[in-house]
Amino acid sequence: MTTRPNVFWIMADQLRFDYLSCYGHPHLHTPHIDALAARGVRFTNAYVQSPVCGPSRMSAYTGRYVRSHGSTWNGMPLRVGEPTLGDHLREVGARAVLVGKTHMTADAEGMAWLGIAPESEIGVRVSECGFEPFERDDGLHPDSARQNWSAYDDYLVAHGFSSDNPWGDFANSGLDDDGELLSAWLLKNSRLPANVPEEHSETAYMTDRAMAFMEEAEADGRPWMCHLSYIKPHWPYIVPAPYHDMYGPEHIVPPVRSEAEKATDHPLVSAYHQARVCRSFSRDLVREHVIPAYMGLIKQLDDQLGRLFAWMEKTGRSRNTIIAVTSDHGDYMGDHWMGDKDFYHEMAVKVPLIIHDPRPEADATRGTVSEDLVEMIDLAPTFMNALGCRPKPHVIEGRDLTPLLHGTEGFSRRYAISEHDYHWSDMARTLDQPQEHAHTTMIFDGRWKYIRCEGFRPVLFDLETDPQEVDDIGASDAPEHVAVRARMEAALLDWATRHHTRITATPEVLARQKRAAETGILIGFWDEAEFEAATGKAFADLRPTGRP
């Protein structure tokens, strides 16, 4: 226990907001996450700053928009010198610890240029997005070599699950009736049970590692923020028994889509529909294989969180720990004829966000629902406030959520912003779109969702009259829609042209800049009298000593 609260920040990769029972799913019951919501605040309008893992996470970890930190897609390094949440917390003696995934790519060239050794203390922090890596696990691909950042592969081998790629062969593959190994990277195999007992699965393992960190932190004594970042329910979509067959076609919510969407005249949206992952998830057969596995992964996650929360309660740790549960983006699952993420419909860019603050100041908001428009970058200043950091508006672009947690005044936002760099994608190749133009930006005011598509007309949805977002009115000539597009484009321009790189503009630097005359920088004064009237000082006092 510390005098300041600790922060336990849980993120589940690719978790849709509406696949939790507290957010309204009719068949998938998540009682442990629901119970957390009953003790805290559940946000219904939380938006990520990019519908892709890497840039979304870099925004969450820096408290800054994608255009500001520059890590625009997966594998795009976060530049050396970009301040992170971990950097801010260390200034006040708190630890920022990682258990799980970050999707961080280190700026190796920048480190070499500055002479920072990757294995040094600073080098590790720069390479790990400011976190102290208790255990990192970003997962693998079918042909990946054994990972060197996580002990999960070694853990599997130690428990008898040995191969060149244990993560792929056991946690993310299944067996057919003849015992043949079948990879879950192929969607047809999603209904198989994972080739590993549930207690040795990745979700269970990372839950155990979070507990191990908290036990270690108790001896350390410093306040901490632990980021428990689960890989699942992100693909490969496969889950261990008994979760693999808990759900069937009767539990699948019908897709949100229309024939008019498929017949769109928008070149970029049409290119999305032609992308492989979207063609796949537009097929009912694929949805029937994948969605029950996806639901099983979420059910397993909820059960593991229940085990974790019970342990925290039993050991007294929950009394002094803020707990936040969220995701880095959602998953289309065939809605709008699309798969994976990468665009801005609600199921991709809106995420669950539940925060339980155990402090007495939050008693008035327990079990409440906030409809305020919030962004993922708001978590950084919220955690900084809890752990004793001073505000840093010259660095942090998010807004502190503490007023919403404590039921006080002081929080407001007119728009949420999200960005996507799709230069890598099927869409860019289909459209022959150069890198500098393969970019989209969403601005949302709680009703109107405006998507600027470089080189193409915008997309516009009215969520008041069209909550399912099946009617794109980006080309409508109705006067109201023309006016809304102009207003949203102007708001986007206003956001884009604001200061966003003055991360060295500390209050001390700004105060010093305002004292130009006092420090001997004299511009525009006519004579001594004018100077003395403006500054209250004698001009003669400015003469340096030792000179006539």
Secondary structure as UniProt FT lines:
FT   STRAND          6..12
FT   TURN            13..14
FT   HELIX           17..19
FT   HELIX           21..23
FT   HELIX           31..39
FT   STRAND          41..47
FT   HELIX           53..62
FT   HELIX           66..69
FT   TURN            74..75
FT   TURN            80..81
FT   HELIX           85..90
FT   TURN            91..93
FT   STRAND          95..100
FT   HELIX           108..114
FT   TURN            118..119
FT   HELIX           121..127
FT   TURN            128..130
FT   STRAND          132..136
FT   TURN            142..143
FT   HELIX           152..158
FT   TURN            159..160
FT   HELIX           167..171
FT   STRAND          173..175
FT   TURN            177..178
FT   STRAND          181..183
FT   TURN            184..185
FT   HELIX           187..189
FT   TURN            190..191
FT   HELIX           198..200
FT   HELIX           202..220
FT   STRAND          224..230
FT   TURN            232..233
FT   TURN            241..242
FT   HELIX           243..245
FT   HELIX           249..251
FT   HELIX           259..262
FT   HELIX           267..274
FT   HELIX           276..281
FT   HELIX           284..314
FT   TURN            315..316
FT   HELIX           317..320
FT   STRAND          321..326
FT   TURN            333..334
FT   HELIX           335..337
FT   HELIX           346..349
FT   STRAND          350..356
FT   HELIX           360..365
FT   TURN            366..367
FT   STRAND          368..370
FT   STRAND          374..375
FT   HELIX           376..378
FT   HELIX           379..386
FT   TURN            387..388
FT   TURN            393..395
FT   HELIX           402..406
FT   STRAND          416..421
FT   TURN            423..424
FT   HELIX           426..431
FT   HELIX           435..437
FT   STRAND          439..444
FT   STRAND          448..453
FT   TURN            454..455
FT   STRAND          459..462
FT   TURN            463..465
FT   TURN            467..468
FT   TURN            474..475
FT   HELIX           479..496
FT   TURN            503..504
FT   HELIX           507..513
FT   TURN            514..516
FT   HELIX           517..519
FT   HELIX           528..535
FT   HELIX           539..542
FT   TURN            545..546
//
